[in-house]
Amino acid sequence: MYVLTRFVLLLSLVLAGSMPAIAQSPATAGARPNIVMIFCDDLTCQAISAYGESRHLLETPNIDRLAAQGVKFDRCLVTNSICGPSRATILTGKYSHRNGFYNNSNSKFDGSQQTFPKLLQSAGYQTALIGKWHLISDPTGFDFWHILPGQGLYYNPPMIKNGVKVQQDGYTTDVICDLSIDWLRQRDRTRPFLLMSQHKAPHREWAPALRHLGWDNDRVYPEPATLFDTFEGRSRAVADHDMGLDRTFTELDAKLRPSPNMTPEQLEVWNAYYGPRNAEFLAADLKGKDLVRWRYNRYMHDYLACVKAVDETVGRLLQALEDEGAAENTVVMFSSDQGFFLGEHGWFDKRWIFEESLRTPLLVRWPGVTEPGSVCGEIVSLLDFAQTFLELAGIEQPGDMQGRSLVPLLRGEVPSDWRKSLYYHYYEFPVPHRVRPHRGVITERYKLVHYYKPDIDEWELLDRAADPEETKNFYADPAYATIVGELHRELTRLQQEVQDTEEPPRSAFGNERFEGEPPAESAPKPKRSGKGPGK
């Protein structure tokens, strides 16, 4: 018996050594929690009623339920405000310059690198990814994946299921929710799971579900104070853009052309709503501010309708967890890849270090742990998600990840050394929106921003306390000289801390040449075989 006991003990030690480290922490007491991450594309805090935006644009009762039952993070910030890079940062827990995915123009995610889903998978979690992926390469680290190719379509989307192309029918937000619930019902109930349910909505061109056409009864929306921002006294980078309601709004954005890929029956309903309104708009021949106001209101109807559909599916997914008896042991996180401008500064889209773009929603419900209705005002980031998920699962956090686990904050505890500043770096230029590359440091009150490429070298200091709308540059104001010096030092410290001290590679900015940039040396063109010209 003694020999058998020693054999069993030795065998258990050997097996334990071959498994990922499982920390014995309060987070792993009892069964390890399941993780559901509901993730949107371009969803901003202004569109979620729990965040209390002054315009009261939309009621989102199901998303708000997560805030009421968990914790709302007021200062969740991104490190590079654009879709693909944010997703790569979440997967790796690393800045763009460390994970290699800088922009949406020419980056391709290196799926061989370490990601948190791989670590969860190796520790016994079932892992599933459903919906928008947008990282070019195939997903890795997932037992099951069912994704939209590229940006995806709003109606009847082609999808890829574990590498096989399939055709789905219906409105994409509903489809992604249906597939997520189906996976929940078919999962292995003996193992914990990670489900990443990732919506296309409310990405441009903001195509509503047919059931939500006319949902707002032609409401005239309150305008943001900066809808007609003149950018006076600002860096040239801020004025020289191509993402304004006054200059960049396409026929597809305005619904003067229908959303693609609809069936004849769907198109008939679509045209019955938009057709008469478009005819009235064209007859009015609007110009100047009147045209901007029309575009703003059309944009609000469509964008917020997309969010309305997301809110409905959040309710359905939460109910599915209840029905499965999994809600009490499941951490639900709701977030987006970055914020979005809803007319502020006359803009749509994201990219800038300004607040509407930089700040993204983050709501987390962890039954029995998060205090219902609590609010966290600390600076957190998408950079922190990977390490948070790992700690939730009791897995040792790799030393090369660059964020911090949010688990203490979820428990209502703020570590004494929690960050007071965050580093930001945006690259993609000149397409699609002429937003200049810039880097900066963000504190609770200030932002020091450096626009540095290709034909510009300018600094801005934003003071959110003195100027909440972020329309003034205080950099040259003598009253701010001490603050400017402190922030310059902090920016240098953060660059060294995150190891972003070298010039980015030319490819970081995309394939499109800068104006005036000499063409790269061209490689010899390969000879074509055959007699045809080829394509």
C-alpha positions in Angstrom: 0.0 0.0 0.0 2.9 2.4 0.9 4.5 1.7 -2.6 1.1 2.3 -4.3 0.5 5.5 -2.4 4.0 6.8 -3.4 3.4 5.9 -7.0 0.1 7.7 -7.1 1.7 10.8 -5.5 4.6 10.8 -7.9 2.3 10.3 -10.9 0.1 13.3 -9.8 3.2 15.5 -9.5 4.4 14.6 -12.9 1.0 15.3 -14.4 0.7 18.6 -12.6 4.1 19.6 -13.9 3.0 19.0 -17.5 -0.1 21.3 -17.1 -0.2 25.1 -17.2 0.2 26.7 -13.8 -3.1 27.0 -12.0 -2.7 29.6 -9.2 -4.6 28.9 -6.0 -6.2 32.3 -5.7 -9.6 33.5 -4.6 -10.6 33.7 -8.3 -10.2 29.9 -8.6 -11.9 28.9 -5.4 -14.4 26.2 -6.4 -15.2 25.8 -10.1 -13.3 28.1 -12.5 -15.7 30.6 -14.0 -16.9 30.6 -17.6 -16.1 33.7 -19.6 -18.5 35.3 -22.1 -17.1 38.3 -24.0 -19.7 40.2 -25.9 -17.8 42.5 -28.2 -18.9 45.2 -30.6 -17.3 47.1 -33.4 -17.3 50.9 -33.1 -19.7 51.0 -30.2 -19.3 54.2 -28.2 -20.3 55.1 -24.7 -22.5 57.9 -26.0 -24.9 55.3 -27.4 -25.3 53.3 -24.1 -27.9 54.8 -21.7 -25.9 53.4 -18.7 -23.2 55.9 -19.5 -25.6 58.9 -19.2 -24.7 60.9 -22.3 -26.3 64.3 -22.2 -28.1 63.9 -25.5 -30.0 60.8 -24.3 -29.6 59.2 -27.7 -30.8 55.7 -27.0 -32.2 53.4 -24.2 -30.2 50.2 -24.0 -32.0 48.2 -21.2 -30.2 44.9 -21.7 -26.7 46.4 -21.8 -27.6 48.5 -18.9 -28.6 45.4 -17.0 -24.9 44.4 -17.0 -24.1 47.7 -15.4 -26.8 47.3 -12.8 -25.7 43.8 -11.9 -21.9 44.4 -12.2 -19.3 47.1 -12.5 -19.2 49.9 -15.1 -15.7 51.2 -16.0 -15.8 54.9 -16.8 -12.3 55.2 -18.2 -11.6 52.1 -20.3 -9.1 53.4 -22.9 -7.7 52.0 -26.1 -4.0 52.1 -27.1 -4.6 52.4 -30.9 -8.1 53.4 -31.9 -8.9 51.2 -34.8 -10.6 47.8 -35.2 -8.0 45.2 -36.1 -5.2 46.5 -33.9 -7.5 46.6 -30.9 -8.5 43.0 -31.4 -4.8 42.0 -31.7 -4.1 43.8 -28.4 -6.9 42.0 -26.6 -5.7 38.6 -27.8 -2.0 39.2 -27.0 -2.1 41.7 -24.1 0.5 43.7 -26.1 0.7 47.0 -27.9 0.6 47.1 -31.7 4.4 47.4 -32.0 4.8 44.2 -30.0 2.1 42.1 -31.6 2.8 43.3 -35.1 -0.7 44.4 -36.1 -0.5 48.2 -36.6 -3.4 49.0 -38.9 -6.3 47.7 -41.0 -4.6 48.4 -44.4 -1.8 45.8 -44.7 -1.5 44.1 -41.3 -2.0 40.3 -40.9 -2.2 38.8 -37.4 0.5 36.3 -36.6 -1.6 33.5 -35.3 1.5 31.5 -34.1 2.1 34.0 -31.3 1.0 33.5 -27.7 -2.6 34.5 -27.1 -4.9 34.2 -24.1 -7.3 31.8 -25.8 -4.4 29.4 -26.4 -3.5 29.6 -22.8 -7.1 29.0 -21.7 -7.4 26.1 -24.2 -4.3 24.5 -22.8 -5.7 24.8 -19.3 -8.8 22.8 -20.1 -11.2 25.6 -21.3 -13.5 25.1 -24.3 -12.9 28.1 -26.5 -15.3 29.5 -29.2 -15.2 32.6 -31.4 -18.3 33.6 -33.3 -18.8 36.7 -35.4 -16.4 39.4 -36.5 -12.7 38.5 -36.5 -11.1 41.1 -38.9 -7.5 39.9 -38.4 -6.9 38.4 -41.9 -5.3 35.1 -40.8 -7.4 32.2 -39.5 -8.2 32.2 -35.8 -6.0 30.0 -33.6 -6.5 28.9 -30.0 -10.2 28.2 -30.6 -11.9 24.8 -30.6 -14.7 26.3 -32.6 -14.8 29.4 -34.8 -17.5 30.7 -37.1 -16.5 34.1 -38.4 -17.3 36.9 -40.9 -14.7 37.2 -43.6 -13.2 40.7 -43.5 -15.7 43.4 -42.4 -18.6 41.2 -43.1 -22.1 42.2 -44.5 -25.1 43.3 -42.5 -27.5 41.1 -44.5 -27.4 37.4 -45.3 -23.7 37.2 -44.5 -21.2 34.7 -46.0 -19.3 33.2 -43.1 -16.4 30.7 -42.4 -17.1 27.8 -40.0 -13.9 26.1 -38.9 -12.3 26.9 -42.3 -15.3 26.0 -44.4 -17.3 28.7 -46.2 -21.0 28.7 -45.4 -23.9 31.0 -46.2 -26.1 32.5 -43.4 -29.5 34.0 -43.9 -30.9 37.0 -41.9 -29.6 40.1 -40.2 -26.0 39.6 -39.1 -26.4 40.8 -35.5 -29.2 38.3 -35.1 -27.2 35.6 -36.8 -24.2 36.0 -34.5 -26.4 35.8 -31.5 -28.2 32.7 -32.8 -24.9 31.0 -33.5 -23.6 32.0 -30.0 -26.6 30.5 -28.3 -26.4 27.4 -30.4 -22.8 26.8 -29.3 -23.8 27.3 -25.6 -26.4 24.7 -25.9 -24.1 22.2 -27.6 -21.0 22.7 -25.5 -19.4 20.1 -23.2 -21.0 20.9 -19.8 -18.2 19.2 -17.9 -15.7 21.9 -18.7 -15.4 25.7 -18.3 -15.7 27.7 -21.4 -14.6 30.9 -23.2 -17.2 32.3 -25.7 -16.2 35.4 -27.7 -19.4 36.6 -29.3 -18.3 39.5 -31.6 -20.7 41.7 -33.5 -20.1 43.6 -36.7 -22.5 46.3 -35.5 -22.5 49.2 -35.3 -19.7 49.5 -37.9 -20.1 51.8 -40.9 -22.3 51.8 -43.1 -24.7 51.4 -40.1 -27.4 49.3 -41.8 -30.4 48.8 -39.5 -32.4 45.6 -39.1 -35.6 45.9 -41.1 -37.7 45.8 -37.9 -35.9 49.0 -36.7 -36.5 51.1 -39.8 -38.4 54.2 -38.5 -37.8 53.2 -34.9 -37.2 56.8 -33.8 -40.3 58.3 -35.6 -38.1 60.7 -37.5 -36.7 62.2 -34.4 -34.6 65.4 -34.7 -31.6 64.6 -32.6 -29.9 67.1 -30.2 -26.6 68.2 -31.7 -23.3 67.8 -30.0 -21.8 71.2 -29.1 -18.9 70.7 -31.5 -20.8 69.6 -34.6 -19.5 72.6 -36.4 -16.0 72.7 -34.9 -13.7 75.1 -36.8 -10.5 73.6 -35.3 -9.2 77.2 -34.8 -5.9 77.3 -32.9 -5.3 73.6 -33.3 -2.7 71.5 -35.0 -2.9 71.4 -38.8 -3.3 67.6 -38.3 -6.7 68.1 -36.7 -8.2 70.2 -39.5 -6.7 68.3 -42.4 -8.8 65.1 -42.2 -11.2 63.2 -44.4 -13.8 61.8 -41.9 -16.3 64.6 -41.5 -20.0 64.7 -42.1 -19.4 67.7 -44.2 -17.0 66.0 -46.6 -16.8 62.2 -46.4 -20.4 61.0 -46.2 -21.0 58.6 -49.1 -24.3 57.5 -50.7 -24.1 54.2 -48.9 -23.6 56.0 -45.6 -26.7 58.2 -46.3 -28.7 55.2 -47.5 -29.2 56.8 -50.9 -27.9 53.4 -52.0 -29.3 50.3 -50.2 -27.2 48.0 -48.1 -25.7 45.2 -50.2 -26.8 41.5 -50.3 -30.4 41.9 -49.4 -33.1 39.5 -50.9 -35.8 41.1 -53.1 -38.2 40.8 -50.2 -35.8 42.6 -47.8 -35.0 45.3 -50.4 -38.7 46.0 -50.8 -39.1 46.8 -47.1 -36.0 48.8 -47.1 -37.1 50.9 -50.1 -40.5 51.5 -48.7 -38.9 53.3 -45.7 -35.9 55.1 -47.3 -37.4 55.8 -50.7 -39.8 58.6 -49.8 -37.4 60.2 -47.3 -34.6 60.1 -49.9 -36.8 61.7 -52.5 -37.7 64.5 -50.1 -34.0 65.0 -49.3 -33.0 65.2 -52.9 -35.7 67.6 -53.8 -34.6 70.0 -50.9 -31.1 70.3 -52.4 -29.6 71.1 -49.0 -26.2 72.9 -48.7 -23.8 73.9 -45.9 -24.9 73.4 -42.4 -28.4 72.2 -43.4 -26.8 69.4 -45.3 -24.6 68.5 -42.3 -27.6 68.5 -40.1 -29.5 66.2 -42.4 -26.6 63.8 -42.6 -26.2 63.9 -38.8 -29.8 62.9 -38.2 -29.7 60.2 -40.9 -26.5 58.9 -39.3 -28.1 58.9 -35.8 -31.1 56.9 -37.0 -29.0 54.3 -38.6 -26.2 53.9 -36.1 -28.4 53.8 -33.1 -30.7 51.3 -34.8 -27.7 49.0 -35.2 -27.0 49.4 -31.4 -30.7 48.7 -30.7 -30.3 45.3 -32.3 -27.2 44.6 -30.4 -29.0 45.5 -27.1 -31.8 43.0 -28.0 -29.3 40.2 -28.6 -27.5 40.9 -25.3 -30.8 40.3 -23.6 -31.2 37.0 -25.5 -27.7 35.8 -24.7 -28.1 36.6 -21.0 -31.3 34.7 -21.0 -29.6 31.7 -22.7 -27.1 31.7 -19.8 -29.9 31.6 -17.4 -31.7 28.8 -19.3 -28.5 26.8 -19.3 -28.0 27.2 -15.6 -24.6 28.8 -16.3 -25.3 32.4 -15.3 -24.1 32.2 -11.7 -20.6 30.9 -12.7 -20.1 33.0 -15.8 -18.2 36.3 -16.0 -19.8 38.4 -18.7 -17.8 41.2 -20.2 -19.3 43.7 -22.7 -17.0 46.0 -24.6 -16.0 47.4 -28.0 -12.8 47.7 -30.0 -12.8 51.5 -29.4 -15.2 54.4 -29.2 -16.7 56.4 -32.1 -17.6 59.9 -32.9 -21.4 60.6 -33.1 -21.0 64.1 -34.7 -18.6 65.5 -32.1 -16.1 67.8 -34.0 -18.3 67.1 -37.1 -16.9 63.6 -37.3 -17.8 59.9 -37.5 -15.2 57.1 -37.2 -12.5 56.8 -34.6 -8.6 56.9 -34.7 -8.0 60.1 -32.7 -6.7 60.3 -29.1 -9.8 62.5 -28.4 -12.2 61.2 -25.8 -15.1 59.9 -27.9 -12.7 57.7 -29.9 -10.2 56.8 -27.1 -12.8 55.7 -24.5 -14.7 52.5 -25.0 -17.5 50.9 -23.0 -16.6 48.2 -20.5 -19.2 46.5 -18.3 -18.5 43.4 -16.3 -20.8 41.1 -14.4 -19.3 38.5 -12.1 -22.0 37.1 -9.8 -21.1 37.1 -6.2 -18.0 39.2 -6.8 -18.7 42.5 -8.6 -20.8 44.8 -6.5 -24.1 45.5 -8.4 -24.3 49.0 -9.8 -20.7 49.8 -8.9 -18.6 52.3 -11.0 -14.8 52.2 -11.4 -13.1 55.4 -12.5 -9.5 54.1 -12.7 -7.7 54.1 -16.1 -8.0 50.6 -17.6 -7.5 49.4 -21.1 -8.2 46.7 -23.7 -4.5 45.9 -23.0 -5.7 44.4 -19.6 -8.2 42.0 -20.9 -5.9 39.0 -21.6 -4.4 39.1 -18.1 -7.8 39.5 -16.6 -9.1 36.4 -18.3 -6.0 34.4 -17.3 -6.4 35.3 -13.7 -10.1 34.5 -13.8 -9.1 31.0 -15.0 -6.3 30.7 -12.4 -3.6 30.7 -15.1 -0.2 32.3 -14.5 0.1 35.6 -16.4 3.1 35.6 -18.9 5.7 38.2 -18.1 5.8 39.7 -21.6 2.2 40.8 -21.5 1.9 44.6 -21.1 -1.3 45.1 -19.2 -2.6 44.3 -15.7 -5.4 42.0 -14.6 -8.6 43.8 -13.7 -9.6 41.2 -11.1 -8.7 43.4 -8.1 -10.9 46.2 -9.5 -13.7 43.7 -10.2 -13.5 42.9 -6.5 -13.7 46.6 -5.6 -10.1 46.9 -4.6 -7.7 49.4 -6.2 -4.0 48.4 -5.9 -1.9 51.3 -4.6 0.3 51.2 -7.6 -2.5 51.2 -10.2 -1.6 53.2 -13.3 -2.2 56.9 -13.5 -1.3 57.3 -17.1 -1.6 55.3 -20.4 0.5 55.4 -23.6 -1.2 55.7 -27.0 0.0 55.3 -30.6 -2.0 55.5 -33.8 -0.3 54.8 -37.2 -2.6 54.3 -40.2 -2.1 57.1 -42.8 -3.1 58.5 -45.3 -6.0 56.2 -46.1 -8.8 55.9 -45.4 -9.4 59.2 -43.4 -6.2 61.2 -43.4 -5.8 61.0 -39.7 -2.1 61.8 -39.0 0.0 59.3 -37.0 0.3 60.4 -33.5 1.4 59.3 -30.1 0.6 60.6 -26.7 0.2 60.2 -22.9 -3.1 60.2 -21.2 -3.8 61.0 -17.6 -7.1 61.6 -15.8 -7.1 65.2 -16.8 -4.5 65.8 -19.5 -3.4 64.5 -22.9 -0.1 65.4 -24.5 -0.2 64.6 -28.2 2.6 64.5 -30.8 1.6 64.5 -34.5 4.7 63.4 -36.1 4.3 62.2 -39.7 4.7 62.6 -42.6 4.9 66.4 -43.1 4.1 67.6 -39.7 5.8 67.9 -36.3 3.3 69.5 -33.9 2.3 69.1 -30.3 -1.0 69.6 -28.5 -2.0 69.7 -24.8 -5.6 68.9 -24.0 -7.1 69.7 -20.6 -10.3 67.9 -20.0 -11.1 69.9 -16.9 -10.8 73.3 -18.5 -12.1 72.2 -21.9 -14.2 69.1 -21.7 -15.0 69.3 -25.4 -11.3 69.2 -26.3 -11.4 72.1 -28.7 -8.4 74.0 -27.4 -4.6 73.5 -27.5 -2.9 74.6 -24.3 0.6 73.5 -25.3 2.0 77.0 -25.7 0.2 78.6 -22.8 2.8 79.7 -20.2 0.4 78.7 -17.4 0.8 75.1 -18.5 4.6 75.1 -18.8 5.2 72.9 -15.7 2.5 70.4 -16.8 3.9 70.2 -20.3 7.4 69.4 -18.9 5.9 66.7 -16.6 4.0 65.1 -19.4 7.0 65.1 -21.7 8.9 63.2 -19.1 6.0 60.8 -18.5 5.6 60.2 -22.3 9.3 59.3 -22.5 9.0 57.0 -19.4 6.0 55.2 -20.9 7.7 54.8 -24.3 10.6 53.1 -22.6 8.3 51.0 -20.4 6.4 49.6 -23.3 9.5 49.4 -25.5 8.3 51.8 -28.2 11.4 53.9 -28.6 12.4 53.1 -32.2 11.0 54.6 -35.5 8.0 52.4 -36.6 8.6 50.4 -39.8 7.3 52.0 -43.0 4.7 49.2 -43.2 3.2 50.3 -39.9 1.4 53.1 -41.7 -0.1 51.0 -44.6 0.6 50.4 -48.2 -0.5 53.9 -49.5 2.4 56.3 -50.1 2.5 59.6 -48.3 2.2 62.7 -50.5 5.6 63.6 -51.8 7.1 60.3 -50.6 9.4 58.8 -53.3 8.3 55.3 -54.5 10.1 52.4 -52.9 12.5 50.6 -55.1 10.4 48.2 -57.2 11.4 44.6 -57.4 11.7 43.0 -60.9 8.2 42.0 -62.1 7.8 38.2 -62.3 7.3 36.8 -65.8 3.9 35.5 -66.6 3.3 32.1 -68.1 0.8 31.6 -70.9 -0.3 33.9 -73.7 -3.1 35.8 -71.8 -2.5 39.0 -69.9 -3.5 37.5 -66.6 -5.0 39.2 -63.5 
